[in-house]
């Protein structure tokens, strides 16, 4: 099970079009460009509390976060929800900004494919 986490706070469950894993083109479509993977913090499953009062349980085995590789260069908007899932957020003393920008996909390593 995978989740498309958008910068506007929307979270949508998504599935590969064919097979058990997403194609490169599918993932690039979700994040709007070249992709890179980012480590996810320990503690899955994650319970997300939305401003609307709704909750979402993100239950992903061996989670991986796929983000836009050029997000900072393209000045994409901050993604607060994806940043909370990112292992190295908040500031870790190495980089001046260490969050996630742009849309992201939380998926299992099996769904990432080769």
LUMMARRO-970075 format. One record per residue (C-alpha): z, y, x. Coordinates in pm, whole numbers, padded with zeros to 5 digits, always signed. Each point is the difference from the previous one (the first is absolute). Example, Ala and Ser with C-alpha at 12.3 -4.5 7.8 and 13.67 -1.06 7.14 Angstrom:
BEGIN
+00780-00450+01230-00066+00344+00137
This chain:
BEGIN
+00000+00000+00000-00099+00340+00140+00074+00356-00104-00208+00317+00035+00246+00282+00071-00158+00338-00063+00119+00338+00124+00055+00119-00357+00269-00267-00047-00210-00246-00199+00041-00366+00091-00258-00249-00121-00013-00375+00048-00332-00099+00157-00169-00331+00078-00287-00095+00231-00338-00004-00175-00081-00345+00136+00214-00257+00175+00358+00028+00116-00038+00294+00239-00135+00354-00018-00324+00092+00172-00008+00286+00250-00211+00202-00245+00254-00048-00279+00288+00122+00216-00204+00295+00129-00071+00093-00361+00370+00007-00086+00100+00220+00295-00317+00208+00014-00119-00080+00353+00069-00201+00312+00309-00218-00024+00293-00087+00220+00307-00208-00069+00353+00133+00016+00319-00207+00020+00218-00022-00309+00378+00032+00013+00214-00306-00061+00144-00060-00342-00279-00127-00225-00015-00014-00296+00016+00376-00043+00120+00166-00319-00167+00337-00055+00157+00252-00237-00262+00238-00141+00074+00355-00119-00094-00111-00353+00303-00230+00000-00213-00313+00030+00060-00254+00277-00251-00215+00183+00084-00312+00196-00234-00040+00298+00034-00366+00090-00232-00078+00292+00035-00288+00246-00045+00105+00366-00086+00358-00103-00249+00221+00184-00083+00360-00078-00367+00102+00031-00053+00374+00050-00281+00239+00089-00041+00000+00377-00113+00364+00001+00250+00120-00259+00173+00253+00225-00328+00127+00148-00142+00048-00349+00323+00164-00117+00043-00236-00291+00298+00065-00228+00340-00153+00076+00070-00333-00173+00375-00004-00055+00014-00342-00162-00204-00173+00273+00203+00185+00264+00320-00152-00139-00149-00345+00060-00119+00084+00353+00223-00153+00269+00009+00303+00229+00080+00266-00261+00178+00239+00026-00051+00174+00334+00064-00243+00286+00012+00248+00287-00347-00083+00132-00244+00171-00236+00054+00335-00174-00121-00147-00332+00053-00363-00076-00082-00050-00367-00299-00128-00191-00273+00232-00122-00272-00088-00247-00016-00295-00234+00130-00335+00127-00009-00366-00096+00303-00228+00025-00118-00360+00027+00096-00333+00150-00129-00096+00342-00190-00285-00170-00186+00249-00220-00099+00199+00308-00223-00283+00114-00158-00023+00342
